[in-house]
């Protein structure tokens, strides 16, 4: 009897929870009740598996989330964003990330060009906590898209300015923002279309190589195993392209060829393997003199 009672009780609780979810979604449409609804729904986004379709298909919900984003634009230039404003819009962004991640809503999310509403946040350069949190949460939405390894996601992103935006954050963001931005670049590079796009012109490749080189230099002073892993993977993927491989022979940072990162990577067999493969890729097909010293290409 106890077991039966517990089952009924759990089912009843689940139903109450569903009713609360429906109520909060309805409350998003009203400016008076929206802030609390954003907070409550953002807490539930991991536990309610079909929250994304519910948000997408309910009347006025996505418009309300976009209104939250657009309302913040005046506070980013000049940079006057408060912690309260940042927390509120980041709750809206968390719900959009939920929609971006879900297989049933991702294509429609891209077709509506919703990621473009986040790009003004990625353009910001203020180092204050509210702005850092805003950039990191916005990157999280793009990161959720690329994590799916869907071709349509890469195709969409390549038509936008996401690569230069990520490169700028990789150069000057916090460690956490740099890590997510580098992960996004890595995912773009791992796609054949993305690799071809970045290696298509010398300007694109050299910009990527320059930023990665600066990051290696910075990492040699302030090590981060997690960030280094993504940087090495980007270099390794670039070495799959013949023109990029030729250029990397000239510009790969010395710190990746010597023992600078031996201590950081001592327990990371995956990154050590990638690094060894990168060095091997750059050595293969290289012409050397009788002493084994590489000869310049003609």
HELIX and SHEET records of a PDB file:
HELIX    1   1 UNK A    2  UNK A   27  1                                  26    
HELIX    2   2 UNK A   34  UNK A   44  1                                  11    
HELIX    3   3 UNK A   51  UNK A   57  1                                   7    
HELIX    4   4 UNK A   61  UNK A   72  1                                  12    
HELIX    5   5 UNK A   73  UNK A   75  5                                   3    
HELIX    6   6 UNK A   83  UNK A  101  1                                  19    
HELIX    7   7 UNK A  106  UNK A  111  1                                   6    
HELIX    8   8 UNK A  114  UNK A  118  5                                   5    
HELIX    9   9 UNK A  119  UNK A  122  1                                   4    
HELIX   10  10 UNK A  129  UNK A  146  1                                  18    
HELIX   11  11 UNK A  151  UNK A  158  1                                   8    
HELIX   12  12 UNK A  162  UNK A  172  1                                  11    
HELIX   13  13 UNK A  175  UNK A  190  1                                  16    
HELIX   14  14 UNK A  192  UNK A  198  1                                   7    
HELIX   15  15 UNK A  202  UNK A  221  1                                  20    
HELIX   16  16 UNK A  225  UNK A  238  1                                  14    
HELIX   17  17 UNK A  242  UNK A  251  1                                  10    
HELIX   18  18 UNK A  254  UNK A  256  5                                   3    
HELIX   19  19 UNK A  269  UNK A  283  1                                  15    
END                                                                             
